[in-house]
Amino acid sequence: MVEAPETVLPDAGEHATCGQCGRHSGKRWSFAFGKPVPKGAPGEGIIVKCSRCAIQHRPMVRRSLMVALVVGSLLTLLNQGDILFAGSWKAALYWKIPVTYCVPFCVATYGALSNAHR
Ligand SMILES: [Zn+2]
């Protein structure tokens, strides 16, 4: 049986330095992105970011946008499809449809940040 190697996050103290802007942030407000490296290996592959930089982390934002596109389209079709195909657009659709896309974006982003939280 092969055991999974233990992983060590670099800079695991009370404070972390953002790898992007250099700002110091508390341990609870820092996020680690990337693949964990095996124990003993240098911390390459992981970048620690402060909360400001974390919400702008491009791969996460890109993934959240893709989730929003797919899930938002499905939800719009399920919830508003009959109205859309009938051609009888109501004024409420102009806020309902954008909100339908915002919800999966927020959920995907929250999930990614929760997973990256240190
Ligand atoms: Zn930062």
Boltz pocket constraint, residues with backbone or C-beta under 6 A from the ligand:
constraints:
  - pocket:
      binder: B
      contacts: [[A, 18], [A, 19], [A, 20], [A, 21], [A, 22], [A, 23], [A, 49], [A, 50], [A, 51], [A, 52], [A, 53], [A, 54]]
      max_distance: 6.0
